[in-house]
Amino acid sequence: MRRALFPGSFDPITLGHIEIIQRGLSLFDEVVIGIGINTTKQAMFSPEVRQRWIEIAFQGEPRVRVACYTTLTVLFAREVGAKFILRGLRSAPDYEYERNIDLLNKQLDPSIETFYLLSSPQTSFVSSTLVREVIRFRGHLEGLLPPHIIADIYKLYPGGKPVTE
Ligand code: ADP
């Protein structure tokens, strides 16, 4: 059984994350999506909302499971029985960032191997940070997030419509 942990903040999950997870399912038997809860960083969406949105995105896919965690990623990987970590790479800065995390994780637990998938050109510009900016300034979210999340977020807009329409 090849089980991978896909860790991240997912604040919120984007089409970029979803693409990496779907491609990960062709490499691994199971993917556990781990929502890392950073107690020192203020998130836009609660862990419960982030988890529900991910569960809806993968409902009907029994090989995907979602859980929140507050510990080190390698410790959580061990806890869920994942021998692999899956990450996405969009750009050179992503590589620099991931390299340090990889070296640290290897030091903490050399038995866990991390796999990287390059993002597709359609989603390589998408980040949760940019999506949160679009939400704050009420821009259109089509092409960035799955439809069920867009529908929930548009309900939060007073008047129900983004201003860039
Ligand atoms: P973090 O908070 O650690 O940056 P994120 O929640 O933003 O994590 O993302 C989790 C993983 O998904 C990371 O490996 C990140 O590089 C990857 N990722 C995020 N957005 C995309 C995208 N558009 N395409 C491919 N991978 C992505």
Backbone and ligand atoms as CSV (ligand in chain L), in Angstrom:
chain,resi,resn,atom,element,x,y,z
A,1,MET,N,N,0.850,-1.211,0.000
A,1,MET,CA,C,0.000,0.000,0.000
A,1,MET,C,C,0.877,1.250,0.000
A,2,ARG,N,N,0.793,2.012,-1.088
A,2,ARG,CA,C,1.590,3.248,-1.167
A,2,ARG,C,C,0.678,4.420,-0.808
A,3,ARG,N,N,0.907,4.954,0.391
A,3,ARG,CA,C,0.073,6.065,0.870
A,3,ARG,C,C,0.928,7.327,0.952
A,4,ALA,N,N,0.416,8.421,0.376
A,4,ALA,CA,C,1.151,9.687,0.412
A,4,ALA,C,C,0.363,10.721,1.203
A,5,LEU,N,N,1.099,11.574,1.891
A,5,LEU,CA,C,0.486,12.722,2.565
A,5,LEU,C,C,0.688,13.953,1.687
A,6,PHE,N,N,-0.387,14.681,1.395
A,6,PHE,CA,C,-0.286,15.960,0.674
A,6,PHE,C,C,-0.567,17.058,1.696
A,7,PRO,N,N,0.506,17.682,2.218
A,7,PRO,CA,C,0.302,18.675,3.274
A,7,PRO,C,C,0.206,20.096,2.723
A,8,GLY,N,N,-0.507,20.956,3.410
A,8,GLY,CA,C,-0.613,22.360,2.999
A,8,GLY,C,C,-1.580,23.094,3.889
A,9,SER,N,N,-1.767,24.374,3.595
A,9,SER,CA,C,-2.718,25.170,4.383
A,9,SER,C,C,-4.119,25.096,3.770
A,10,PHE,N,N,-4.172,25.036,2.439
A,10,PHE,CA,C,-5.447,24.916,1.712
A,10,PHE,C,C,-6.446,25.975,2.171
A,11,ASP,N,N,-5.993,27.230,2.162
A,11,ASP,CA,C,-6.811,28.339,2.681
A,11,ASP,C,C,-7.181,29.307,1.553
A,12,PRO,N,N,-7.990,28.909,0.578
A,12,PRO,CA,C,-8.698,27.640,0.400
A,12,PRO,C,C,-7.967,26.719,-0.587
A,13,ILE,N,N,-8.483,25.476,-0.739
A,13,ILE,CA,C,-7.945,24.567,-1.765
A,13,ILE,C,C,-8.251,25.176,-3.144
A,14,THR,N,N,-7.278,25.096,-4.067
A,14,THR,CA,C,-7.449,25.689,-5.404
A,14,THR,C,C,-7.449,24.588,-6.468
A,15,LEU,N,N,-7.736,24.996,-7.712
A,15,LEU,CA,C,-7.678,24.025,-8.819
A,15,LEU,C,C,-6.245,23.519,-9.003
A,16,GLY,N,N,-5.250,24.322,-8.594
A,16,GLY,CA,C,-3.844,23.887,-8.663
A,16,GLY,C,C,-3.577,22.712,-7.735
A,17,HIS,N,N,-4.053,22.828,-6.482
A,17,HIS,CA,C,-3.895,21.710,-5.539
A,17,HIS,C,C,-4.607,20.467,-6.072
A,18,ILE,N,N,-5.841,20.681,-6.556
A,18,ILE,CA,C,-6.672,19.537,-6.980
A,18,ILE,C,C,-5.996,18.785,-8.124
A,19,GLU,N,N,-5.384,19.530,-9.030
A,19,GLU,CA,C,-4.693,18.887,-10.152
A,19,GLU,C,C,-3.542,17.995,-9.654
A,20,ILE,N,N,-2.780,18.520,-8.683
A,20,ILE,CA,C,-1.650,17.741,-8.154
A,20,ILE,C,C,-2.165,16.472,-7.454
A,21,ILE,N,N,-3.240,16.612,-6.688
A,21,ILE,CA,C,-3.792,15.451,-5.972
A,21,ILE,C,C,-4.288,14.401,-6.970
A,22,GLN,N,N,-5.003,14.870,-8.016
A,22,GLN,CA,C,-5.510,13.907,-9.006
A,22,GLN,C,C,-4.376,13.168,-9.693
A,23,ARG,N,N,-3.311,13.896,-10.017
A,23,ARG,CA,C,-2.163,13.222,-10.647
A,23,ARG,C,C,-1.460,12.314,-9.649
A,24,GLY,N,N,-1.469,12.707,-8.371
A,24,GLY,CA,C,-0.867,11.878,-7.313
A,24,GLY,C,C,-1.578,10.538,-7.183
A,25,LEU,N,N,-2.873,10.526,-7.487
A,25,LEU,CA,C,-3.639,9.282,-7.374
A,25,LEU,C,C,-3.225,8.241,-8.405
A,26,SER,N,N,-2.524,8.670,-9.455
A,26,SER,CA,C,-2.029,7.677,-10.405
A,26,SER,C,C,-0.673,7.112,-9.949
A,27,LEU,N,N,-0.071,7.742,-8.948
A,27,LEU,CA,C,1.217,7.264,-8.422
A,27,LEU,C,C,1.063,6.493,-7.115
A,28,PHE,N,N,0.045,6.898,-6.331
A,28,PHE,CA,C,-0.122,6.321,-4.993
A,28,PHE,C,C,-1.485,5.649,-4.865
A,29,ASP,N,N,-1.569,4.643,-3.964
A,29,ASP,CA,C,-2.855,3.966,-3.735
A,29,ASP,C,C,-3.816,4.883,-2.983
A,30,GLU,N,N,-3.258,5.658,-2.063
A,30,GLU,CA,C,-4.087,6.558,-1.257
A,30,GLU,C,C,-3.383,7.888,-1.055
A,31,VAL,N,N,-4.151,8.972,-1.038
A,31,VAL,CA,C,-3.591,10.286,-0.718
A,31,VAL,C,C,-4.345,10.848,0.488
A,32,VAL,N,N,-3.598,11.160,1.542
A,32,VAL,CA,C,-4.184,11.820,2.712
A,32,VAL,C,C,-3.885,13.306,2.576
A,33,ILE,N,N,-4.921,14.122,2.518
A,33,ILE,CA,C,-4.722,15.579,2.442
A,33,ILE,C,C,-4.668,16.092,3.874
A,34,GLY,N,N,-3.510,16.622,4.260
A,34,GLY,CA,C,-3.312,17.095,5.631
A,34,GLY,C,C,-3.385,18.610,5.678
A,35,ILE,N,N,-4.379,19.126,6.389
A,35,ILE,CA,C,-4.511,20.582,6.540
A,35,ILE,C,C,-3.697,20.982,7.764
A,36,GLY,N,N,-2.559,21.612,7.501
A,36,GLY,CA,C,-1.678,22.038,8.592
A,36,GLY,C,C,-2.252,23.285,9.240
A,37,ILE,N,N,-2.526,23.187,10.533
A,37,ILE,CA,C,-3.107,24.333,11.242
A,37,ILE,C,C,-1.971,25.077,11.925
A,38,ASN,N,N,-1.709,26.296,11.427
A,38,ASN,CA,C,-0.654,27.133,11.988
A,38,ASN,C,C,-1.290,28.086,13.003
A,39,THR,N,N,-1.004,27.822,14.277
A,39,THR,CA,C,-1.692,28.586,15.330
A,39,THR,C,C,-1.218,30.041,15.399
A,40,THR,N,N,-0.047,30.336,14.775
A,40,THR,CA,C,0.448,31.722,14.834
A,40,THR,C,C,0.013,32.537,13.624
A,41,LYS,N,N,-0.580,31.874,12.614
A,41,LYS,CA,C,-0.975,32.580,11.380
A,41,LYS,C,C,-2.507,32.634,11.304
A,42,GLN,N,N,-3.030,33.827,11.046
A,42,GLN,CA,C,-4.479,33.981,10.948
A,42,GLN,C,C,-4.945,33.543,9.558
A,43,ALA,N,N,-5.765,32.487,9.514
A,43,ALA,CA,C,-6.269,31.998,8.223
A,43,ALA,C,C,-7.538,32.753,7.846
A,44,MET,N,N,-7.871,32.751,6.541
A,44,MET,CA,C,-9.115,33.390,6.098
A,44,MET,C,C,-10.311,32.489,6.406
A,45,PHE,N,N,-10.110,31.167,6.255
A,45,PHE,CA,C,-11.215,30.223,6.463
A,45,PHE,C,C,-10.873,29.262,7.604
A,46,SER,N,N,-11.898,28.857,8.347
A,46,SER,CA,C,-11.673,27.976,9.508
A,46,SER,C,C,-11.229,26.592,9.024
A,47,PRO,N,N,-10.552,25.828,9.891
A,47,PRO,CA,C,-10.157,24.467,9.512
A,47,PRO,C,C,-11.355,23.623,9.092
A,48,GLU,N,N,-12.495,23.815,9.770
A,48,GLU,CA,C,-13.699,23.016,9.467
A,48,GLU,C,C,-14.192,23.303,8.046
A,49,VAL,N,N,-14.228,24.581,7.686
A,49,VAL,CA,C,-14.694,24.971,6.341
A,49,VAL,C,C,-13.722,24.458,5.289
A,50,ARG,N,N,-12.410,24.619,5.547
A,50,ARG,CA,C,-11.396,24.150,4.586
A,50,ARG,C,C,-11.530,22.643,4.374
A,51,GLN,N,N,-11.746,21.905,5.488
A,51,GLN,CA,C,-11.868,20.447,5.396
A,51,GLN,C,C,-13.126,20.057,4.610
A,52,ARG,N,N,-14.243,20.743,4.895
A,52,ARG,CA,C,-15.504,20.392,4.221
A,52,ARG,C,C,-15.379,20.637,2.705
A,53,TRP,N,N,-14.765,21.760,2.337
A,53,TRP,CA,C,-14.611,22.072,0.908
A,53,TRP,C,C,-13.765,21.002,0.207
A,54,ILE,N,N,-12.727,20.517,0.889
A,54,ILE,CA,C,-11.872,19.482,0.269
A,54,ILE,C,C,-12.646,18.170,0.165
A,55,GLU,N,N,-13.396,17.834,1.237
A,55,GLU,CA,C,-14.165,16.580,1.211
A,55,GLU,C,C,-15.173,16.591,0.068
A,56,ILE,N,N,-15.811,17.729,-0.151
A,56,ILE,CA,C,-16.792,17.814,-1.252
A,56,ILE,C,C,-16.066,17.662,-2.604
A,57,ALA,N,N,-14.888,18.274,-2.726
A,57,ALA,CA,C,-14.134,18.190,-3.990
A,57,ALA,C,C,-13.782,16.742,-4.337
A,58,PHE,N,N,-13.592,15.897,-3.299
A,58,PHE,CA,C,-13.175,14.509,-3.563
A,58,PHE,C,C,-14.228,13.487,-3.136
A,59,GLN,N,N,-15.479,13.932,-3.010
A,59,GLN,CA,C,-16.500,12.950,-2.622
A,59,GLN,C,C,-16.659,11.965,-3.779
A,60,GLY,N,N,-16.790,10.683,-3.427
A,60,GLY,CA,C,-16.854,9.659,-4.471
A,60,GLY,C,C,-15.473,9.140,-4.844
A,61,GLU,N,N,-14.425,9.667,-4.218
A,61,GLU,CA,C,-13.055,9.152,-4.445
A,61,GLU,C,C,-12.564,8.525,-3.133
A,62,PRO,N,N,-12.784,7.202,-2.970
A,62,PRO,CA,C,-12.460,6.570,-1.680
A,62,PRO,C,C,-10.969,6.537,-1.368
A,63,ARG,N,N,-10.115,6.865,-2.351
A,63,ARG,CA,C,-8.671,6.814,-2.103
A,63,ARG,C,C,-8.127,8.130,-1.538
A,64,VAL,N,N,-9.042,9.095,-1.320
A,64,VAL,CA,C,-8.613,10.378,-0.734
A,64,VAL,C,C,-9.277,10.559,0.620
A,65,ARG,N,N,-8.476,11.007,1.589
A,65,ARG,CA,C,-9.001,11.256,2.928
A,65,ARG,C,C,-8.439,12.599,3.392
A,66,VAL,N,N,-9.171,13.290,4.246
A,66,VAL,CA,C,-8.773,14.639,4.668
A,66,VAL,C,C,-8.690,14.696,6.189
A,67,ALA,N,N,-7.643,15.327,6.704
A,67,ALA,CA,C,-7.520,15.473,8.164
A,67,ALA,C,C,-6.738,16.740,8.482
A,68,CYS,N,N,-7.019,17.322,9.639
A,68,CYS,CA,C,-6.269,18.499,10.103
A,68,CYS,C,C,-5.158,18.029,11.038
A,69,TYR,N,N,-4.043,18.790,11.061
A,69,TYR,CA,C,-2.980,18.440,12.005
A,69,TYR,C,C,-2.265,19.688,12.507
A,70,THR,N,N,-1.688,19.556,13.706
A,70,THR,CA,C,-1.006,20.711,14.305
A,70,THR,C,C,0.461,20.394,14.634
A,71,THR,N,N,0.894,19.193,14.226
A,71,THR,CA,C,2.257,18.775,14.564
A,71,THR,C,C,3.191,18.970,13.360
A,72,LEU,N,N,4.429,18.468,13.460
A,72,LEU,CA,C,5.345,18.506,12.322
A,72,LEU,C,C,4.811,17.604,11.216
A,73,THR,N,N,5.058,17.993,9.959
A,73,THR,CA,C,4.514,17.222,8.831
A,73,THR,C,C,5.018,15.772,8.844
A,74,VAL,N,N,6.316,15.560,9.120
A,74,VAL,CA,C,6.822,14.167,9.111
A,74,VAL,C,C,6.191,13.326,10.232
A,75,LEU,N,N,5.906,13.976,11.362
A,75,LEU,CA,C,5.264,13.240,12.460
A,75,LEU,C,C,3.839,12.865,12.076
A,76,PHE,N,N,3.175,13.795,11.386
A,76,PHE,CA,C,1.803,13.494,10.960
A,76,PHE,C,C,1.810,12.410,9.872
A,77,ALA,N,N,2.811,12.453,8.990
A,77,ALA,CA,C,2.921,11.416,7.953
A,77,ALA,C,C,3.050,10.046,8.615
A,78,ARG,N,N,3.894,9.964,9.632
A,78,ARG,CA,C,4.069,8.702,10.373
A,78,ARG,C,C,2.758,8.268,11.018
A,79,GLU,N,N,2.069,9.269,11.609
A,79,GLU,CA,C,0.810,8.985,12.320
A,79,GLU,C,C,-0.237,8.368,11.381
A,80,VAL,N,N,-0.281,8.849,10.130
A,80,VAL,CA,C,-1.295,8.322,9.189
A,80,VAL,C,C,-0.744,7.154,8.359
A,81,GLY,N,N,0.475,6.734,8.637
A,81,GLY,CA,C,1.060,5.596,7.922
A,81,GLY,C,C,1.479,5.931,6.502
A,82,ALA,N,N,1.860,7.199,6.259
A,82,ALA,CA,C,2.307,7.590,4.914
A,82,ALA,C,C,3.829,7.557,4.848
A,83,LYS,N,N,4.357,6.804,3.880
A,83,LYS,CA,C,5.807,6.705,3.689
A,83,LYS,C,C,6.281,7.792,2.720
A,84,PHE,N,N,5.292,8.472,2.093
A,84,PHE,CA,C,5.616,9.469,1.067
A,84,PHE,C,C,4.890,10.785,1.356
A,85,ILE,N,N,5.557,11.874,0.941
A,85,ILE,CA,C,4.923,13.190,0.980
A,85,ILE,C,C,4.832,13.646,-0.470
A,86,LEU,N,N,3.708,14.241,-0.827
A,86,LEU,CA,C,3.502,14.760,-2.193
A,86,LEU,C,C,3.468,16.276,-2.120
A,87,ARG,N,N,4.183,16.943,-3.040
A,87,ARG,CA,C,4.159,18.413,-3.096
A,87,ARG,C,C,4.092,18.855,-4.552
A,88,GLY,N,N,3.579,20.056,-4.774
A,88,GLY,CA,C,3.527,20.613,-6.129
A,88,GLY,C,C,4.598,21.673,-6.289
A,89,LEU,N,N,5.122,21.812,-7.502
A,89,LEU,CA,C,6.129,22.847,-7.786
A,89,LEU,C,C,5.637,23.735,-8.908
A,90,ARG,N,N,5.541,25.038,-8.639
A,90,ARG,CA,C,5.076,25.977,-9.665
A,90,ARG,C,C,6.222,26.734,-10.320
A,91,SER,N,N,7.270,26.993,-9.553
A,91,SER,CA,C,8.274,27.961,-10.017
A,91,SER,C,C,9.590,27.760,-9.282
A,92,ALA,N,N,10.602,28.543,-9.690
A,92,ALA,CA,C,11.908,28.465,-9.027
A,92,ALA,C,C,11.814,28.832,-7.536
A,93,PRO,N,N,11.082,29.890,-7.151
A,93,PRO,CA,C,10.953,30.164,-5.706
A,93,PRO,C,C,10.329,29.000,-4.942
A,94,ASP,N,N,9.356,28.306,-5.552
A,94,ASP,CA,C,8.783,27.112,-4.916
A,94,ASP,C,C,9.886,26.087,-4.667
A,95,TYR,N,N,10.741,25.915,-5.677
A,95,TYR,CA,C,11.826,24.932,-5.552
A,95,TYR,C,C,12.734,25.279,-4.373
A,96,GLU,N,N,13.137,26.548,-4.271
A,96,GLU,CA,C,14.029,26.982,-3.184
A,96,GLU,C,C,13.392,26.706,-1.828
A,97,TYR,N,N,12.103,27.041,-1.733
A,97,TYR,CA,C,11.357,26.856,-0.486
A,97,TYR,C,C,11.259,25.364,-0.145
A,98,GLU,N,N,10.886,24.568,-1.155
A,98,GLU,CA,C,10.676,23.131,-0.937
A,98,GLU,C,C,11.983,22.424,-0.587
A,99,ARG,N,N,13.080,22.908,-1.158
A,99,ARG,CA,C,14.368,22.259,-0.935
A,99,ARG,C,C,14.733,22.295,0.548
A,100,ASN,N,N,14.545,23.460,1.178
A,100,ASN,CA,C,14.867,23.568,2.609
A,100,ASN,C,C,13.963,22.682,3.451
A,101,ILE,N,N,12.669,22.659,3.108
A,101,ILE,CA,C,11.744,21.803,3.860
A,101,ILE,C,C,12.159,20.343,3.694
A,102,ASP,N,N,12.537,19.977,2.457
A,102,ASP,CA,C,12.925,18.598,2.166
A,102,ASP,C,C,14.137,18.195,3.005
A,103,LEU,N,N,15.149,19.096,3.051
A,103,LEU,CA,C,16.364,18.784,3.809
A,103,LEU,C,C,16.047,18.641,5.298
A,104,LEU,N,N,15.179,19.512,5.785
A,104,LEU,CA,C,14.784,19.438,7.197
A,104,LEU,C,C,14.029,18.136,7.482
A,105,ASN,N,N,13.056,17.822,6.606
A,105,ASN,CA,C,12.276,16.595,6.810
A,105,ASN,C,C,13.162,15.355,6.775
A,106,LYS,N,N,14.159,15.357,5.863
A,106,LYS,CA,C,15.080,14.211,5.750
A,106,LYS,C,C,15.881,14.036,7.036
A,107,GLN,N,N,16.252,15.192,7.629
A,107,GLN,CA,C,16.986,15.138,8.886
A,107,GLN,C,C,16.103,14.566,10.002
A,108,LEU,N,N,14.835,14.966,9.988
A,108,LEU,CA,C,13.912,14.528,11.046
A,108,LEU,C,C,13.508,13.070,10.872
A,109,ASP,N,N,13.292,12.659,9.606
A,109,ASP,CA,C,12.890,11.269,9.352
A,109,ASP,C,C,13.343,10.848,7.953
A,110,PRO,N,N,14.548,10.225,7.868
A,110,PRO,CA,C,15.112,9.854,6.558
A,110,PRO,C,C,14.290,8.798,5.828
A,111,SER,N,N,13.358,8.138,6.526
A,111,SER,CA,C,12.600,7.062,5.865
A,111,SER,C,C,11.460,7.602,5.003
A,112,ILE,N,N,11.122,8.885,5.158
A,112,ILE,CA,C,10.004,9.441,4.384
A,112,ILE,C,C,10.543,10.156,3.145
A,113,GLU,N,N,10.034,9.751,1.975
A,113,GLU,CA,C,10.502,10.323,0.701
A,113,GLU,C,C,9.454,11.302,0.164
A,114,THR,N,N,9.921,12.454,-0.329
A,114,THR,CA,C,8.986,13.442,-0.890
A,114,THR,C,C,9.019,13.412,-2.404
A,115,PHE,N,N,7.839,13.402,-3.025
A,115,PHE,CA,C,7.704,13.440,-4.480
A,115,PHE,C,C,7.159,14.793,-4.902
A,116,TYR,N,N,7.697,15.321,-6.018
A,116,TYR,CA,C,7.276,16.639,-6.504
A,116,TYR,C,C,6.675,16.494,-7.886
A,117,LEU,N,N,5.544,17.149,-8.102
A,117,LEU,CA,C,4.953,17.177,-9.434
A,117,LEU,C,C,4.936,18.622,-9.910
A,118,LEU,N,N,5.378,18.843,-11.152
A,118,LEU,CA,C,5.353,20.198,-11.712
A,118,LEU,C,C,3.922,20.563,-12.059
A,119,SER,N,N,3.520,21.777,-11.711
A,119,SER,CA,C,2.155,22.215,-12.016
A,119,SER,C,C,1.997,22.393,-13.523
A,120,SER,N,N,0.747,22.311,-13.964
A,120,SER,CA,C,0.477,22.509,-15.394
A,120,SER,C,C,0.436,24.012,-15.690
A,121,PRO,N,N,0.636,24.399,-16.978
A,121,PRO,CA,C,0.602,25.834,-17.304
A,121,PRO,C,C,-0.734,26.485,-16.951
A,122,GLN,N,N,-1.813,25.704,-16.952
A,122,GLN,CA,C,-3.140,26.272,-16.665
A,122,GLN,C,C,-3.276,26.719,-15.207
A,123,THR,N,N,-2.526,26.084,-14.312
A,123,THR,CA,C,-2.723,26.403,-12.884
A,123,THR,C,C,-1.449,26.908,-12.201
A,124,SER,N,N,-0.357,27.053,-12.963
A,124,SER,CA,C,0.907,27.375,-12.280
A,124,SER,C,C,0.913,28.795,-11.688
A,125,PHE,N,N,-0.019,29.652,-12.099
A,125,PHE,CA,C,-0.073,31.014,-11.535
A,125,PHE,C,C,-0.996,31.089,-10.317
A,126,VAL,N,N,-1.681,29.994,-10.014
A,126,VAL,CA,C,-2.701,30.010,-8.951
A,126,VAL,C,C,-2.064,29.713,-7.599
A,127,SER,N,N,-2.313,30.585,-6.628
A,127,SER,CA,C,-1.887,30.308,-5.254
A,127,SER,C,C,-3.028,30.709,-4.329
A,128,SER,N,N,-3.081,30.075,-3.158
A,128,SER,CA,C,-4.127,30.430,-2.183
A,128,SER,C,C,-3.986,31.895,-1.778
A,129,THR,N,N,-2.740,32.384,-1.702
A,129,THR,CA,C,-2.516,33.787,-1.314
A,129,THR,C,C,-3.170,34.738,-2.313
A,130,LEU,N,N,-2.937,34.482,-3.629
A,130,LEU,CA,C,-3.540,35.342,-4.651
A,130,LEU,C,C,-5.058,35.215,-4.654
A,131,VAL,N,N,-5.531,33.986,-4.457
A,131,VAL,CA,C,-6.987,33.768,-4.420
A,131,VAL,C,C,-7.609,34.567,-3.275
A,132,ARG,N,N,-6.933,34.601,-2.130
A,132,ARG,CA,C,-7.481,35.374,-0.995
A,132,ARG,C,C,-7.551,36.860,-1.328
A,133,GLU,N,N,-6.567,37.354,-2.108
A,133,GLU,CA,C,-6.610,38.758,-2.546
A,133,GLU,C,C,-7.815,38.995,-3.449
A,134,VAL,N,N,-8.037,38.070,-4.379
A,134,VAL,CA,C,-9.183,38.201,-5.301
A,134,VAL,C,C,-10.482,38.204,-4.490
A,135,ILE,N,N,-10.549,37.347,-3.461
A,135,ILE,CA,C,-11.767,37.286,-2.627
A,135,ILE,C,C,-11.953,38.613,-1.888
A,136,ARG,N,N,-10.863,39.126,-1.292
A,136,ARG,CA,C,-10.956,40.383,-0.524
A,136,ARG,C,C,-11.459,41.526,-1.376
A,137,PHE,N,N,-11.001,41.560,-2.651
A,137,PHE,CA,C,-11.378,42.673,-3.530
A,137,PHE,C,C,-12.514,42.298,-4.473
A,138,ARG,N,N,-13.172,41.177,-4.159
A,138,ARG,CA,C,-14.391,40.744,-4.844
A,138,ARG,C,C,-14.225,40.574,-6.346
A,139,GLY,N,N,-13.160,39.902,-6.719
A,139,GLY,CA,C,-12.959,39.583,-8.132
A,139,GLY,C,C,-13.626,38.267,-8.494
A,140,HIS,N,N,-13.603,37.951,-9.783
A,140,HIS,CA,C,-14.148,36.676,-10.259
A,140,HIS,C,C,-13.229,35.528,-9.883
A,141,LEU,N,N,-13.830,34.429,-9.448
A,141,LEU,CA,C,-13.026,33.291,-8.973
A,141,LEU,C,C,-13.041,32.113,-9.936
A,142,GLU,N,N,-13.766,32.247,-11.046
A,142,GLU,CA,C,-13.840,31.142,-12.016
A,142,GLU,C,C,-12.443,30.836,-12.560
A,143,GLY,N,N,-12.126,29.548,-12.669
A,143,GLY,CA,C,-10.812,29.136,-13.180
A,143,GLY,C,C,-9.760,29.038,-12.093
A,144,LEU,N,N,-10.137,29.477,-10.862
A,144,LEU,CA,C,-9.181,29.415,-9.746
A,144,LEU,C,C,-9.575,28.370,-8.708
A,145,LEU,N,N,-10.896,28.246,-8.485
A,145,LEU,CA,C,-11.417,27.357,-7.436
A,145,LEU,C,C,-12.497,26.459,-8.025
A,146,PRO,N,N,-12.795,25.316,-7.368
A,146,PRO,CA,C,-13.904,24.479,-7.848
A,146,PRO,C,C,-15.245,25.197,-7.637
A,147,PRO,N,N,-16.252,24.887,-8.470
A,147,PRO,CA,C,-17.531,25.616,-8.438
A,147,PRO,C,C,-18.227,25.636,-7.068
A,148,HIS,N,N,-18.167,24.533,-6.288
A,148,HIS,CA,C,-18.898,24.547,-5.006
A,148,HIS,C,C,-18.296,25.549,-4.025
A,149,ILE,N,N,-16.982,25.773,-4.116
A,149,ILE,CA,C,-16.338,26.743,-3.211
A,149,ILE,C,C,-16.675,28.162,-3.680
A,150,ILE,N,N,-16.637,28.360,-5.013
A,150,ILE,CA,C,-16.988,29.682,-5.566
A,150,ILE,C,C,-18.402,30.055,-5.126
A,151,ALA,N,N,-19.337,29.099,-5.242
A,151,ALA,CA,C,-20.735,29.382,-4.888
A,151,ALA,C,C,-20.829,29.794,-3.420
A,152,ASP,N,N,-20.133,29.085,-2.531
A,152,ASP,CA,C,-20.160,29.433,-1.095
A,152,ASP,C,C,-19.587,30.832,-0.867
A,153,ILE,N,N,-18.484,31.140,-1.543
A,153,ILE,CA,C,-17.830,32.439,-1.308
A,153,ILE,C,C,-18.680,33.577,-1.867
A,154,TYR,N,N,-19.287,33.385,-3.042
A,154,TYR,CA,C,-20.132,34.442,-3.600
A,154,TYR,C,C,-21.324,34.733,-2.686
A,155,LYS,N,N,-21.776,33.704,-1.936
A,155,LYS,CA,C,-22.908,33.915,-1.004
A,155,LYS,C,C,-22.506,34.893,0.104
A,156,LEU,N,N,-21.186,34.935,0.388
A,156,LEU,CA,C,-20.719,35.821,1.457
A,156,LEU,C,C,-20.643,37.281,1.007
A,157,TYR,N,N,-20.619,37.504,-0.360
A,157,TYR,CA,C,-20.548,38.882,-0.848
A,157,TYR,C,C,-21.883,39.571,-0.600
A,158,PRO,N,N,-21.874,40.759,-0.043
A,158,PRO,CA,C,-23.139,41.476,0.058
A,158,PRO,C,C,-23.639,41.758,-1.363
A,159,GLY,N,N,-24.847,41.402,-1.677
A,159,GLY,CA,C,-25.350,41.606,-3.039
A,159,GLY,C,C,-25.093,40.386,-3.903
A,160,GLY,N,N,-24.206,39.494,-3.476
A,160,GLY,CA,C,-24.034,38.205,-4.127
A,160,GLY,C,C,-23.218,38.184,-5.401
A,161,LYS,N,N,-22.722,39.347,-5.853
A,161,LYS,CA,C,-21.994,39.344,-7.143
A,161,LYS,C,C,-20.615,39.993,-6.992
A,162,PRO,N,N,-19.620,39.437,-7.674
A,162,PRO,CA,C,-18.302,40.081,-7.633
A,162,PRO,C,C,-18.296,41.387,-8.418
A,163,VAL,N,N,-17.429,42.319,-8.021
A,163,VAL,CA,C,-17.436,43.658,-8.629
A,163,VAL,C,C,-16.815,43.683,-10.028
A,164,THR,N,N,-16.054,42.647,-10.403
A,164,THR,CA,C,-15.400,42.679,-11.721
A,164,THR,C,C,-16.330,42.177,-12.828
A,165,GLU,N,N,-17.599,41.927,-12.482
A,165,GLU,CA,C,-18.520,41.429,-13.511
A,165,GLU,C,C,-18.818,42.512,-14.550
L,1,ADP,P1,P,1.992,26.085,1.912
L,1,ADP,O1,O,1.041,26.754,2.833
L,1,ADP,O2,O,2.966,25.144,2.555
L,1,ADP,O3,O,2.612,26.993,0.870
L,1,ADP,P2,P,-0.130,25.411,0.175
L,1,ADP,O4,O,-1.367,25.092,0.911
L,1,ADP,O5,O,-0.086,26.730,-0.506
L,1,ADP,O6,O,1.109,25.112,1.102
L,1,ADP,O7,O,0.148,24.314,-0.932
L,1,ADP,C1,C,0.376,22.963,-0.641
L,1,ADP,C2,C,1.156,22.342,-1.778
L,1,ADP,O8,O,0.485,22.582,-2.989
L,1,ADP,C3,C,2.558,22.927,-1.965
L,1,ADP,O9,O,3.414,21.885,-2.402
L,1,ADP,C4,C,2.383,23.924,-3.062
L,1,ADP,O10,O,3.586,24.130,-3.790
L,1,ADP,C5,C,1.370,23.187,-3.912
L,1,ADP,N1,N,0.616,24.091,-4.752
L,1,ADP,C6,C,-0.052,25.191,-4.396
L,1,ADP,N2,N,-0.621,25.794,-5.466
L,1,ADP,C7,C,-0.282,25.028,-6.543
L,1,ADP,C8,C,-0.516,25.117,-7.955
L,1,ADP,N3,N,-1.216,26.114,-8.466
L,1,ADP,N4,N,-0.003,24.162,-8.744
L,1,ADP,C9,C,0.725,23.152,-8.220
L,1,ADP,N5,N,1.007,23.013,-6.915
L,1,ADP,C10,C,0.517,23.941,-6.083
